[in-house]
Amino acid sequence: MTAMYVCICRAVSERRVVQAVAEGATTLQELRARTGLGTGCGKCVPQAYQVLREELERRQSPAAHHEIAARAG
């Protein structure tokens, strides 16, 4: 995984998002609380959601399926 920044305003990398998921974050709100991403200009939110979704899918946790279903419906 590269050290790509997801949120420039708060200097949150893709690795930090993955780490937050490993620590239990399953929603964008939880990512915001843990990392501060999305609290500046907000342009990072679509990318943050994509990384969150991909990591939850990779982990195939019940929370992943709940988060994806909630966003799809």
PDB file with SEQRES, HELIX, SHEET and CRYST1 records, atoms N, CA, C and O in Angstrom:
SEQRES   1 A   73  MET THR ALA MET TYR VAL CYS ILE CYS ARG ALA VAL SER          
SEQRES   2 A   73  GLU ARG ARG VAL VAL GLN ALA VAL ALA GLU GLY ALA THR          
SEQRES   3 A   73  THR LEU GLN GLU LEU ARG ALA ARG THR GLY LEU GLY THR          
SEQRES   4 A   73  GLY CYS GLY LYS CYS VAL PRO GLN ALA TYR GLN VAL LEU          
SEQRES   5 A   73  ARG GLU GLU LEU GLU ARG ARG GLN SER PRO ALA ALA HIS          
SEQRES   6 A   73  HIS GLU ILE ALA ALA ARG ALA GLY                              
HELIX    1 AA1 GLU A   14  ALA A   22  1                                   9    
HELIX    2 AA2 LEU A   28  THR A   35  1                                   8    
HELIX    3 AA3 VAL A   45  ARG A   59  1                                  15    
HELIX    4 AA4 PRO A   62  ALA A   72  1                                  11    
SHEET    1 AA1 2 TYR A   5  CYS A   7  0                                        
SHEET    2 AA1 2 VAL A  12  SER A  13 -1                                        
CRYST1    1.000    1.000    1.000  90.00  90.00  90.00 P 1           1          
ATOM      1  N   MET A   1       0.847  -1.176   0.000  1.00  0.00           N  
ATOM      2  CA  MET A   1       0.000   0.000   0.000  1.00  0.00           C  
ATOM      3  C   MET A   1       0.893   1.241   0.000  1.00  0.00           C  
ATOM      4  O   MET A   1       1.905   1.299   0.698  1.00  0.00           O  
ATOM      5  N   THR A   2       0.503   2.201  -0.777  1.00  0.00           N  
ATOM      6  CA  THR A   2       1.258   3.447  -0.842  1.00  0.00           C  
ATOM      7  C   THR A   2       0.873   4.349   0.330  1.00  0.00           C  
ATOM      8  O   THR A   2      -0.126   4.120   1.011  1.00  0.00           O  
ATOM      9  N   ALA A   3       1.685   5.370   0.544  1.00  0.00           N  
ATOM     10  CA  ALA A   3       1.406   6.319   1.625  1.00  0.00           C  
ATOM     11  C   ALA A   3       0.654   7.527   1.068  1.00  0.00           C  
ATOM     12  O   ALA A   3       0.984   8.670   1.383  1.00  0.00           O  
ATOM     13  N   MET A   4      -0.340   7.270   0.255  1.00  0.00           N  
ATOM     14  CA  MET A   4      -1.118   8.336  -0.363  1.00  0.00           C  
ATOM     15  C   MET A   4      -1.951   9.069   0.697  1.00  0.00           C  
ATOM     16  O   MET A   4      -2.547   8.453   1.580  1.00  0.00           O  
ATOM     17  N   TYR A   5      -1.971  10.397   0.580  1.00  0.00           N  
ATOM     18  CA  TYR A   5      -2.823  11.178   1.471  1.00  0.00           C  
ATOM     19  C   TYR A   5      -4.257  11.134   0.968  1.00  0.00           C  
ATOM     20  O   TYR A   5      -4.527  11.346  -0.214  1.00  0.00           O  
ATOM     21  N   VAL A   6      -5.159  10.857   1.882  1.00  0.00           N  
ATOM     22  CA  VAL A   6      -6.587  10.883   1.588  1.00  0.00           C  
ATOM     23  C   VAL A   6      -7.114  12.280   1.905  1.00  0.00           C  
ATOM     24  O   VAL A   6      -7.915  12.840   1.156  1.00  0.00           O  
ATOM     25  N   CYS A   7      -6.653  12.831   3.023  1.00  0.00           N  
ATOM     26  CA  CYS A   7      -7.087  14.155   3.481  1.00  0.00           C  
ATOM     27  C   CYS A   7      -5.871  15.053   3.646  1.00  0.00           C  
ATOM     28  O   CYS A   7      -5.070  14.873   4.563  1.00  0.00           O  
ATOM     29  N   ILE A   8      -5.745  16.014   2.755  1.00  0.00           N  
ATOM     30  CA  ILE A   8      -4.631  16.951   2.813  1.00  0.00           C  
ATOM     31  C   ILE A   8      -4.807  17.907   3.993  1.00  0.00           C  
ATOM     32  O   ILE A   8      -3.840  18.208   4.691  1.00  0.00           O  
ATOM     33  N   CYS A   9      -6.016  18.382   4.218  1.00  0.00           N  
ATOM     34  CA  CYS A   9      -6.267  19.362   5.282  1.00  0.00           C  
ATOM     35  C   CYS A   9      -5.815  18.866   6.651  1.00  0.00           C  
ATOM     36  O   CYS A   9      -5.286  19.637   7.452  1.00  0.00           O  
ATOM     37  N   ARG A  10      -6.023  17.582   6.918  1.00  0.00           N  
ATOM     38  CA  ARG A  10      -5.700  17.005   8.226  1.00  0.00           C  
ATOM     39  C   ARG A  10      -4.528  16.017   8.156  1.00  0.00           C  
ATOM     40  O   ARG A  10      -4.230  15.334   9.136  1.00  0.00           O  
ATOM     41  N   ALA A  11      -3.868  15.944   6.993  1.00  0.00           N  
ATOM     42  CA  ALA A  11      -2.700  15.062   6.799  1.00  0.00           C  
ATOM     43  C   ALA A  11      -3.004  13.609   7.191  1.00  0.00           C  
ATOM     44  O   ALA A  11      -2.250  12.987   7.938  1.00  0.00           O  
ATOM     45  N   VAL A  12      -4.117  13.083   6.675  1.00  0.00           N  
ATOM     46  CA  VAL A  12      -4.523  11.706   6.960  1.00  0.00           C  
ATOM     47  C   VAL A  12      -4.205  10.856   5.742  1.00  0.00           C  
ATOM     48  O   VAL A  12      -4.709  11.104   4.646  1.00  0.00           O  
ATOM     49  N   SER A  13      -3.364   9.852   5.945  1.00  0.00           N  
ATOM     50  CA  SER A  13      -2.960   8.971   4.847  1.00  0.00           C  
ATOM     51  C   SER A  13      -3.903   7.785   4.727  1.00  0.00           C  
ATOM     52  O   SER A  13      -4.703   7.504   5.620  1.00  0.00           O  
ATOM     53  N   GLU A  14      -3.783   7.099   3.596  1.00  0.00           N  
ATOM     54  CA  GLU A  14      -4.552   5.872   3.384  1.00  0.00           C  
ATOM     55  C   GLU A  14      -4.197   4.853   4.467  1.00  0.00           C  
ATOM     56  O   GLU A  14      -5.067   4.133   4.956  1.00  0.00           O  
ATOM     57  N   ARG A  15      -2.931   4.795   4.834  1.00  0.00           N  
ATOM     58  CA  ARG A  15      -2.505   3.875   5.902  1.00  0.00           C  
ATOM     59  C   ARG A  15      -3.223   4.179   7.208  1.00  0.00           C  
ATOM     60  O   ARG A  15      -3.618   3.265   7.932  1.00  0.00           O  
ATOM     61  N   ARG A  16      -3.391   5.462   7.508  1.00  0.00           N  
ATOM     62  CA  ARG A  16      -4.074   5.844   8.753  1.00  0.00           C  
ATOM     63  C   ARG A  16      -5.544   5.437   8.711  1.00  0.00           C  
ATOM     64  O   ARG A  16      -6.101   5.037   9.734  1.00  0.00           O  
ATOM     65  N   VAL A  17      -6.177   5.531   7.551  1.00  0.00           N  
ATOM     66  CA  VAL A  17      -7.569   5.079   7.415  1.00  0.00           C  
ATOM     67  C   VAL A  17      -7.641   3.579   7.654  1.00  0.00           C  
ATOM     68  O   VAL A  17      -8.516   3.108   8.379  1.00  0.00           O  
ATOM     69  N   VAL A  18      -6.733   2.829   7.053  1.00  0.00           N  
ATOM     70  CA  VAL A  18      -6.693   1.375   7.245  1.00  0.00           C  
ATOM     71  C   VAL A  18      -6.460   1.043   8.723  1.00  0.00           C  
ATOM     72  O   VAL A  18      -7.082   0.130   9.266  1.00  0.00           O  
ATOM     73  N   GLN A  19      -5.565   1.790   9.361  1.00  0.00           N  
ATOM     74  CA  GLN A  19      -5.308   1.586  10.781  1.00  0.00           C  
ATOM     75  C   GLN A  19      -6.564   1.858  11.610  1.00  0.00           C  
ATOM     76  O   GLN A  19      -6.865   1.112  12.541  1.00  0.00           O  
ATOM     77  N   ALA A  20      -7.290   2.914  11.277  1.00  0.00           N  
ATOM     78  CA  ALA A  20      -8.522   3.237  11.996  1.00  0.00           C  
ATOM     79  C   ALA A  20      -9.551   2.117  11.844  1.00  0.00           C  
ATOM     80  O   ALA A  20     -10.262   1.792  12.794  1.00  0.00           O  
ATOM     81  N   VAL A  21      -9.630   1.529  10.649  1.00  0.00           N  
ATOM     82  CA  VAL A  21     -10.537   0.391  10.442  1.00  0.00           C  
ATOM     83  C   VAL A  21     -10.085  -0.785  11.306  1.00  0.00           C  
ATOM     84  O   VAL A  21     -10.910  -1.461  11.921  1.00  0.00           O  
ATOM     85  N   ALA A  22      -8.783  -1.025  11.351  1.00  0.00           N  
ATOM     86  CA  ALA A  22      -8.254  -2.110  12.186  1.00  0.00           C  
ATOM     87  C   ALA A  22      -8.574  -1.882  13.662  1.00  0.00           C  
ATOM     88  O   ALA A  22      -8.720  -2.833  14.431  1.00  0.00           O  
ATOM     89  N   GLU A  23      -8.681  -0.613  14.046  1.00  0.00           N  
ATOM     90  CA  GLU A  23      -9.007  -0.258  15.427  1.00  0.00           C  
ATOM     91  C   GLU A  23     -10.509  -0.252  15.688  1.00  0.00           C  
ATOM     92  O   GLU A  23     -10.942  -0.015  16.815  1.00  0.00           O  
ATOM     93  N   GLY A  24     -11.310  -0.513  14.646  1.00  0.00           N  
ATOM     94  CA  GLY A  24     -12.747  -0.656  14.846  1.00  0.00           C  
ATOM     95  C   GLY A  24     -13.644   0.319  14.110  1.00  0.00           C  
ATOM     96  O   GLY A  24     -14.866   0.190  14.188  1.00  0.00           O  
ATOM     97  N   ALA A  25     -13.089   1.291  13.396  1.00  0.00           N  
ATOM     98  CA  ALA A  25     -13.932   2.238  12.650  1.00  0.00           C  
ATOM     99  C   ALA A  25     -14.643   1.509  11.517  1.00  0.00           C  
ATOM    100  O   ALA A  25     -14.021   0.759  10.765  1.00  0.00           O  
ATOM    101  N   THR A  26     -15.948   1.733  11.399  1.00  0.00           N  
ATOM    102  CA  THR A  26     -16.719   1.097  10.327  1.00  0.00           C  
ATOM    103  C   THR A  26     -17.570   2.102   9.556  1.00  0.00           C  
ATOM    104  O   THR A  26     -18.238   1.733   8.590  1.00  0.00           O  
ATOM    105  N   THR A  27     -17.553   3.361   9.971  1.00  0.00           N  
ATOM    106  CA  THR A  27     -18.343   4.389   9.292  1.00  0.00           C  
ATOM    107  C   THR A  27     -17.487   5.631   9.055  1.00  0.00           C  
ATOM    108  O   THR A  27     -16.432   5.795   9.667  1.00  0.00           O  
ATOM    109  N   LEU A  28     -17.947   6.491   8.170  1.00  0.00           N  
ATOM    110  CA  LEU A  28     -17.244   7.752   7.948  1.00  0.00           C  
ATOM    111  C   LEU A  28     -17.243   8.601   9.216  1.00  0.00           C  
ATOM    112  O   LEU A  28     -16.263   9.294   9.491  1.00  0.00           O  
ATOM    113  N   GLN A  29     -18.306   8.557   9.974  1.00  0.00           N  
ATOM    114  CA  GLN A  29     -18.374   9.317  11.217  1.00  0.00           C  
ATOM    115  C   GLN A  29     -17.296   8.852  12.184  1.00  0.00           C  
ATOM    116  O   GLN A  29     -16.661   9.670  12.850  1.00  0.00           O  
ATOM    117  N   GLU A  30     -17.087   7.555  12.261  1.00  0.00           N  
ATOM    118  CA  GLU A  30     -16.040   7.026  13.141  1.00  0.00           C  
ATOM    119  C   GLU A  30     -14.657   7.401  12.622  1.00  0.00           C  
ATOM    120  O   GLU A  30     -13.760   7.693  13.413  1.00  0.00           O  
ATOM    121  N   LEU A  31     -14.473   7.396  11.298  1.00  0.00           N  
ATOM    122  CA  LEU A  31     -13.192   7.843  10.739  1.00  0.00           C  
ATOM    123  C   LEU A  31     -12.944   9.306  11.076  1.00  0.00           C  
ATOM    124  O   LEU A  31     -11.829   9.678  11.443  1.00  0.00           O  
ATOM    125  N   ARG A  32     -13.962  10.126  10.955  1.00  0.00           N  
ATOM    126  CA  ARG A  32     -13.826  11.549  11.304  1.00  0.00           C  
ATOM    127  C   ARG A  32     -13.403  11.702  12.761  1.00  0.00           C  
ATOM    128  O   ARG A  32     -12.494  12.473  13.071  1.00  0.00           O  
ATOM    129  N   ALA A  33     -14.056  10.978  13.641  1.00  0.00           N  
ATOM    130  CA  ALA A  33     -13.755  11.080  15.067  1.00  0.00           C  
ATOM    131  C   ALA A  33     -12.332  10.628  15.378  1.00  0.00           C  
ATOM    132  O   ALA A  33     -11.661  11.222  16.223  1.00  0.00           O  
ATOM    133  N   ARG A  34     -11.871   9.586  14.703  1.00  0.00           N  
ATOM    134  CA  ARG A  34     -10.548   9.030  14.983  1.00  0.00           C  
ATOM    135  C   ARG A  34      -9.418   9.795  14.306  1.00  0.00           C  
ATOM    136  O   ARG A  34      -8.311   9.870  14.838  1.00  0.00           O  
ATOM    137  N   THR A  35      -9.697  10.367  13.123  1.00  0.00           N  
ATOM    138  CA  THR A  35      -8.608  10.940  12.327  1.00  0.00           C  
ATOM    139  C   THR A  35      -8.773  12.423  12.017  1.00  0.00           C  
ATOM    140  O   THR A  35      -7.793  13.099  11.704  1.00  0.00           O  
ATOM    141  N   GLY A  36      -9.982  12.931  12.099  1.00  0.00           N  
ATOM    142  CA  GLY A  36     -10.244  14.315  11.723  1.00  0.00           C  
ATOM    143  C   GLY A  36     -10.480  14.514  10.240  1.00  0.00           C  
ATOM    144  O   GLY A  36     -10.759  15.633   9.809  1.00  0.00           O  
ATOM    145  N   LEU A  37     -10.375  13.453   9.446  1.00  0.00           N  
ATOM    146  CA  LEU A  37     -10.575  13.631   8.002  1.00  0.00           C  
ATOM    147  C   LEU A  37     -11.991  14.070   7.708  1.00  0.00           C  
ATOM    148  O   LEU A  37     -12.927  13.702   8.417  1.00  0.00           O  
ATOM    149  N   GLY A  38     -12.143  14.854   6.666  1.00  0.00           N  
ATOM    150  CA  GLY A  38     -13.456  15.341   6.277  1.00  0.00           C  
ATOM    151  C   GLY A  38     -13.946  16.524   7.082  1.00  0.00           C  
ATOM    152  O   GLY A  38     -15.075  16.975   6.892  1.00  0.00           O  
ATOM    153  N   THR A  39     -13.119  17.037   7.979  1.00  0.00           N  
ATOM    154  CA  THR A  39     -13.542  18.159   8.816  1.00  0.00           C  
ATOM    155  C   THR A  39     -12.971  19.487   8.338  1.00  0.00           C  
ATOM    156  O   THR A  39     -13.232  20.531   8.936  1.00  0.00           O  
ATOM    157  N   GLY A  40     -12.188  19.447   7.257  1.00  0.00           N  
ATOM    158  CA  GLY A  40     -11.664  20.678   6.663  1.00  0.00           C  
ATOM    159  C   GLY A  40     -12.549  21.065   5.494  1.00  0.00           C  
ATOM    160  O   GLY A  40     -13.700  21.463   5.674  1.00  0.00           O  
ATOM    161  N   CYS A  41     -12.003  20.946   4.298  1.00  0.00           N  
ATOM    162  CA  CYS A  41     -12.764  21.342   3.106  1.00  0.00           C  
ATOM    163  C   CYS A  41     -13.791  20.292   2.685  1.00  0.00           C  
ATOM    164  O   CYS A  41     -14.766  20.626   2.012  1.00  0.00           O  
ATOM    165  N   GLY A  42     -13.587  19.017   3.073  1.00  0.00           N  
ATOM    166  CA  GLY A  42     -14.533  17.953   2.755  1.00  0.00           C  
ATOM    167  C   GLY A  42     -14.322  17.251   1.429  1.00  0.00           C  
ATOM    168  O   GLY A  42     -15.032  16.295   1.119  1.00  0.00           O  
ATOM    169  N   LYS A  43     -13.362  17.707   0.642  1.00  0.00           N  
ATOM    170  CA  LYS A  43     -13.139  17.092  -0.673  1.00  0.00           C  
ATOM    171  C   LYS A  43     -12.625  15.659  -0.568  1.00  0.00           C  
ATOM    172  O   LYS A  43     -12.686  14.911  -1.544  1.00  0.00           O  
ATOM    173  N   CYS A  44     -12.127  15.270   0.585  1.00  0.00           N  
ATOM    174  CA  CYS A  44     -11.573  13.930   0.767  1.00  0.00           C  
ATOM    175  C   CYS A  44     -12.642  12.874   1.037  1.00  0.00           C  
ATOM    176  O   CYS A  44     -12.355  11.680   0.960  1.00  0.00           O  
ATOM    177  N   VAL A  45     -13.842  13.282   1.344  1.00  0.00           N  
ATOM    178  CA  VAL A  45     -14.867  12.334   1.786  1.00  0.00           C  
ATOM    179  C   VAL A  45     -15.123  11.200   0.782  1.00  0.00           C  
ATOM    180  O   VAL A  45     -15.199  10.047   1.206  1.00  0.00           O  
ATOM    181  N   PRO A  46     -15.259  11.466  -0.528  1.00  0.00           N  
ATOM    182  CA  PRO A  46     -15.467  10.338  -1.453  1.00  0.00           C  
ATOM    183  C   PRO A  46     -14.302   9.342  -1.456  1.00  0.00           C  
ATOM    184  O   PRO A  46     -14.519   8.131  -1.474  1.00  0.00           O  
ATOM    185  N   GLN A  47     -13.078   9.849  -1.437  1.00  0.00           N  
ATOM    186  CA  GLN A  47     -11.912   8.964  -1.416  1.00  0.00           C  
ATOM    187  C   GLN A  47     -11.833   8.214  -0.089  1.00  0.00           C  
ATOM    188  O   GLN A  47     -11.524   7.022  -0.072  1.00  0.00           O  
ATOM    189  N   ALA A  48     -12.106   8.890   1.009  1.00  0.00           N  
ATOM    190  CA  ALA A  48     -12.093   8.249   2.319  1.00  0.00           C  
ATOM    191  C   ALA A  48     -13.129   7.136   2.372  1.00  0.00           C  
ATOM    192  O   ALA A  48     -12.863   6.056   2.901  1.00  0.00           O  
ATOM    193  N   TYR A  49     -14.313   7.401   1.822  1.00  0.00           N  
ATOM    194  CA  TYR A  49     -15.352   6.378   1.808  1.00  0.00           C  
ATOM    195  C   TYR A  49     -14.917   5.170   0.979  1.00  0.00           C  
ATOM    196  O   TYR A  49     -15.162   4.027   1.364  1.00  0.00           O  
ATOM    197  N   GLN A  50     -14.278   5.425  -0.151  1.00  0.00           N  
ATOM    198  CA  GLN A  50     -13.804   4.325  -0.996  1.00  0.00           C  
ATOM    199  C   GLN A  50     -12.778   3.471  -0.259  1.00  0.00           C  
ATOM    200  O   GLN A  50     -12.861   2.243  -0.295  1.00  0.00           O  
ATOM    201  N   VAL A  51     -11.826   4.094   0.400  1.00  0.00           N  
ATOM    202  CA  VAL A  51     -10.814   3.339   1.157  1.00  0.00           C  
ATOM    203  C   VAL A  51     -11.480   2.571   2.289  1.00  0.00           C  
ATOM    204  O   VAL A  51     -11.156   1.407   2.525  1.00  0.00           O  
ATOM    205  N   LEU A  52     -12.402   3.211   2.986  1.00  0.00           N  
ATOM    206  CA  LEU A  52     -13.135   2.544   4.061  1.00  0.00           C  
ATOM    207  C   LEU A  52     -13.872   1.322   3.530  1.00  0.00           C  
ATOM    208  O   LEU A  52     -13.752   0.229   4.084  1.00  0.00           O  
ATOM    209  N   ARG A  53     -14.630   1.504   2.462  1.00  0.00           N  
ATOM    210  CA  ARG A  53     -15.399   0.398   1.882  1.00  0.00           C  
ATOM    211  C   ARG A  53     -14.489  -0.752   1.459  1.00  0.00           C  
ATOM    212  O   ARG A  53     -14.769  -1.914   1.755  1.00  0.00           O  
ATOM    213  N   GLU A  54     -13.402  -0.425   0.769  1.00  0.00           N  
ATOM    214  CA  GLU A  54     -12.486  -1.469   0.302  1.00  0.00           C  
ATOM    215  C   GLU A  54     -11.853  -2.223   1.464  1.00  0.00           C  
ATOM    216  O   GLU A  54     -11.708  -3.445   1.415  1.00  0.00           O  
ATOM    217  N   GLU A  55     -11.479  -1.498   2.500  1.00  0.00           N  
ATOM    218  CA  GLU A  55     -10.859  -2.163   3.647  1.00  0.00           C  
ATOM    219  C   GLU A  55     -11.860  -3.024   4.398  1.00  0.00           C  
ATOM    220  O   GLU A  55     -11.520  -4.124   4.834  1.00  0.00           O  
ATOM    221  N   LEU A  56     -13.078  -2.550   4.557  1.00  0.00           N  
ATOM    222  CA  LEU A  56     -14.105  -3.360   5.207  1.00  0.00           C  
ATOM    223  C   LEU A  56     -14.414  -4.611   4.387  1.00  0.00           C  
ATOM    224  O   LEU A  56     -14.589  -5.695   4.943  1.00  0.00           O  
ATOM    225  N   GLU A  57     -14.478  -4.459   3.071  1.00  0.00           N  
ATOM    226  CA  GLU A  57     -14.712  -5.625   2.204  1.00  0.00           C  
ATOM    227  C   GLU A  57     -13.558  -6.611   2.320  1.00  0.00           C  
ATOM    228  O   GLU A  57     -13.766  -7.823   2.380  1.00  0.00           O  
ATOM    229  N   ARG A  58     -12.340  -6.081   2.353  1.00  0.00           N  
ATOM    230  CA  ARG A  58     -11.158  -6.942   2.457  1.00  0.00           C  
ATOM    231  C   ARG A  58     -11.200  -7.744   3.748  1.00  0.00           C  
ATOM    232  O   ARG A  58     -10.827  -8.917   3.776  1.00  0.00           O  
ATOM    233  N   ARG A  59     -11.645  -7.120   4.785  1.00  0.00           N  
ATOM    234  CA  ARG A  59     -11.719  -7.796   6.081  1.00  0.00           C  
ATOM    235  C   ARG A  59     -12.946  -8.696   6.192  1.00  0.00           C  
ATOM    236  O   ARG A  59     -12.994  -9.565   7.062  1.00  0.00           O  
ATOM    237  N   GLN A  60     -13.934  -8.502   5.327  1.00  0.00           N  
ATOM    238  CA  GLN A  60     -15.174  -9.287   5.272  1.00  0.00           C  
ATOM    239  C   GLN A  60     -15.813  -9.466   6.640  1.00  0.00           C  
ATOM    240  O   GLN A  60     -16.202 -10.568   7.026  1.00  0.00           O  
ATOM    241  N   SER A  61     -15.912  -8.370   7.355  1.00  0.00           N  
ATOM    242  CA  SER A  61     -16.553  -8.408   8.664  1.00  0.00           C  
ATOM    243  C   SER A  61     -18.052  -8.170   8.498  1.00  0.00           C  
ATOM    244  O   SER A  61     -18.474  -7.611   7.486  1.00  0.00           O  
ATOM    245  N   PRO A  62     -18.859  -8.581   9.467  1.00  0.00           N  
ATOM    246  CA  PRO A  62     -20.291  -8.284   9.398  1.00  0.00           C  
ATOM    247  C   PRO A  62     -20.547  -6.777   9.307  1.00  0.00           C  
ATOM    248  O   PRO A  62     -21.500  -6.350   8.655  1.00  0.00           O  
ATOM    249  N   ALA A  63     -19.708  -5.980   9.950  1.00  0.00           N  
ATOM    250  CA  ALA A  63     -19.865  -4.524   9.892  1.00  0.00           C  
ATOM    251  C   ALA A  63     -19.641  -4.014   8.476  1.00  0.00           C  
ATOM    252  O   ALA A  63     -20.263  -3.035   8.062  1.00  0.00           O  
ATOM    253  N   ALA A  64     -18.760  -4.670   7.732  1.00  0.00           N  
ATOM    254  CA  ALA A  64     -18.500  -4.251   6.359  1.00  0.00           C  
ATOM    255  C   ALA A  64     -19.763  -4.388   5.527  1.00  0.00           C  
ATOM    256  O   ALA A  64     -20.116  -3.482   4.773  1.00  0.00           O  
ATOM    257  N   HIS A  65     -20.431  -5.495   5.659  1.00  0.00           N  
ATOM    258  CA  HIS A  65     -21.643  -5.716   4.881  1.00  0.00           C  
ATOM    259  C   HIS A  65     -22.738  -4.731   5.301  1.00  0.00           C  
ATOM    260  O   HIS A  65     -23.500  -4.258   4.458  1.00  0.00           O  
ATOM    261  N   HIS A  66     -22.818  -4.424   6.584  1.00  0.00           N  
ATOM    262  CA  HIS A  66     -23.800  -3.462   7.076  1.00  0.00           C  
ATOM    263  C   HIS A  66     -23.515  -2.072   6.516  1.00  0.00           C  
ATOM    264  O   HIS A  66     -24.437  -1.405   6.047  1.00  0.00           O  
ATOM    265  N   GLU A  67     -22.261  -1.619   6.551  1.00  0.00           N  
ATOM    266  CA  GLU A  67     -21.877  -0.296   6.072  1.00  0.00           C  
ATOM    267  C   GLU A  67     -22.159  -0.171   4.566  1.00  0.00           C  
ATOM    268  O   GLU A  67     -22.712   0.837   4.125  1.00  0.00           O  
ATOM    269  N   ILE A  68     -21.790  -1.170   3.791  1.00  0.00           N  
ATOM    270  CA  ILE A  68     -21.993  -1.134   2.351  1.00  0.00           C  
ATOM    271  C   ILE A  68     -23.482  -1.123   2.023  1.00  0.00           C  
ATOM    272  O   ILE A  68     -23.917  -0.365   1.156  1.00  0.00           O  
ATOM    273  N   ALA A  69     -24.266  -1.952   2.701  1.00  0.00           N  
ATOM    274  CA  ALA A  69     -25.700  -2.008   2.458  1.00  0.00           C  
ATOM    275  C   ALA A  69     -26.355  -0.675   2.827  1.00  0.00           C  
ATOM    276  O   ALA A  69     -27.257  -0.210   2.131  1.00  0.00           O  
ATOM    277  N   ALA A  70     -25.904  -0.072   3.908  1.00  0.00           N  
ATOM    278  CA  ALA A  70     -26.484   1.204   4.337  1.00  0.00           C  
ATOM    279  C   ALA A  70     -26.224   2.293   3.305  1.00  0.00           C  
ATOM    280  O   ALA A  70     -27.087   3.141   3.078  1.00  0.00           O  
ATOM    281  N   ARG A  71     -25.071   2.287   2.687  1.00  0.00           N  
ATOM    282  CA  ARG A  71     -24.725   3.300   1.692  1.00  0.00           C  
ATOM    283  C   ARG A  71     -25.422   3.036   0.357  1.00  0.00           C  
ATOM    284  O   ARG A  71     -25.749   3.973  -0.371  1.00  0.00           O  
ATOM    285  N   ALA A  72     -25.646   1.777   0.042  1.00  0.00           N  
ATOM    286  CA  ALA A  72     -26.247   1.409  -1.241  1.00  0.00           C  
ATOM    287  C   ALA A  72     -27.754   1.697  -1.250  1.00  0.00           C  
ATOM    288  O   ALA A  72     -28.334   2.015  -2.288  1.00  0.00           O  
ATOM    289  N   GLY A  73     -28.359   1.579  -0.095  1.00  0.00           N  
ATOM    290  CA  GLY A  73     -29.804   1.692  -0.044  1.00  0.00           C  
ATOM    291  C   GLY A  73     -30.223   2.983   0.437  1.00  0.00           C  
ATOM    292  O   GLY A  73     -31.421   3.244   0.542  1.00  0.00           O  
TER     293      GLY A  73                                                      
END                                                                             
